[in-house]
Amino acid sequence: MQLISINAVEAQQFSLSFREYSYRFRLLDRGKAGVFLDVYQGINPVLTGLLCLDRVRIIRSAYVRFPGDFMFVDQEGFDNPSYTGFNNRFLLYFLEEDADDKIGL
């Protein structure tokens, strides 16, 4: 499990490398619609428009062969993430493939 540092802004991108692959991620807060994550390998989209909820794995798709998953955890309750609390109230974790789902409970 690894804490991913993100900024408290409505739209942002960050990159991470897993195994021999480099991935680019885009987080976008669409207000009442929620926070969404896009995943790219290089310039190729892997998954887009993934809704981010509190304590719910985001990728959840074994068929894409992504080496793990992400999860937001609300530090003050059980609300879904909002950019105003990124990296403070709403922490983003990378979970290795065999990580325990009980993170943050």
CORCORHU-V681366 format. One record per backbone hydrogen bond with DSSP energy under -1.0 kcal/mol. NH is the residue of the N-H (numbers start at 1). CO is the residue of the C=O. Records with the same first field share a line. If there is no record, write none. Layout:
NH=CO / CO
This chain:
2=94
4=92
9=7
12=27
14=25
16=23
18=21
21=18
23=16
24=40
25=14
26=38
27=12
28=36
29=10
30=34
33=30
34=31
36=28
37=50
38=26
39=47
40=24
41=44
44=41
46=39
47=39
50=37
52=35
55=72
56=53
58=70
64=61
65=62
68=66
69=95
71=93
73=91
75=89
85=82
86=83
87=90
88=85
89=85
90=85
91=73
93=71
94=2
95=69
99=96
105=102
